[in-house]
Each structure stands twice: as C-alpha cells, then as structure tokens.
C-alpha cells in the first residue's frame, strides 16, 4: 500500500480541474526528487503526473532541472535555467533558499502524512476490510488508543491516558459499548 502516490495524483487531478476556473496555465508543486524515497522518486513522480491527467502541466521548480521539460518551459512561461536541481532527503537546500528569501514561517520539515505511519496504516486496512460502511468518526478513532479485533465486526479500543479516553468518549455513539474502570494503574479517568 503506497497511499502517497494515489493521494498526490488525486490532489494534482483536482488542481488541474481548477486551472481554467482560476485562470491558471499550469500546476506548481514543492516536491523534491528523492526527498521521500517511496513517493518522490523519478518513477513515482512520473506515475503521479500520468494519473493526474495533466502530466506535462505539472512543474516542480525545486527539482526542475533534473526532470523532463514541461509545457510551461516549452512555451516560455517559465525559464528552465531559473529552475533548481534539488534532490535527496536533506532539507538544507530548501531551508537555505527560505532564508535567502526571508521566509521564516514554514512547517517543520520533520514528520509526514499519517498514512505513512505503519500502525495507523494497519488499523486503516483493518477498518476497510471489516467495515465497508464506516464513518469518519471511525477514522478519527484509528488515531488513538490500543486496538484489538475481537470479531469480524467487533473492535475494542482502549485509551492509554485521560486524553485518549476523552477522545474515545467523544467519538462514541449511543449504541457503542463503553466500559469504564473504577480503578486501574496509570492515569485514572
């Protein structure tokens, strides 16, 4: 399961569908070749572009010199020699560029999408295979506690602390069975 490719393709397809409405001619992304080994390698970027439906209208200026020429470059809307050649996992080139442009407020370069978390991904696969008509609240529930599959349509979620217990309680529906410990080691709730 590589949700990053499907997600990127969907985002770029939606962006492409907005081009005319927004009066734009092409799509720009901040992707860097090789930054994410499973989703930003050359093959993955090509797959994403093809699946988007707008393959030659996607410009990735941070790695543009390392990638195939795009329509914006061919038509002279963008000068290829002004594109960059960033590649690899290090975020230092982007951070240096931000510093040169006096950009100080940007997201932390660490972390990533929740779908790349192996535990969350495993829980999500379980949800998809056991509950075809799930609700958004059930996806939110995947983010907290410990999960145990007790039967084909029975899942037990145990909060590990007061905060998780409060989240679980807020996501419960009247038909859900909630169990509360009167006393237990750790943080009571």
ABEGO torsion letter per residue (X at the ends): XBAAAAAAAAAAAAAAAAAAAAGBABBBBABBBGABAAAABAAAAAAAAAAAGBAAABBBAAAAAABBBBAAAAAGABBAAABBABBEABAAAAAAAAAAAGBABBBBABEEBAAABAAAAAAAAAAAAABABBBAAAAAAAABEBBBBABAABBBBBBABAAAAAAAAAABBAABBBBBBABBBEBBX
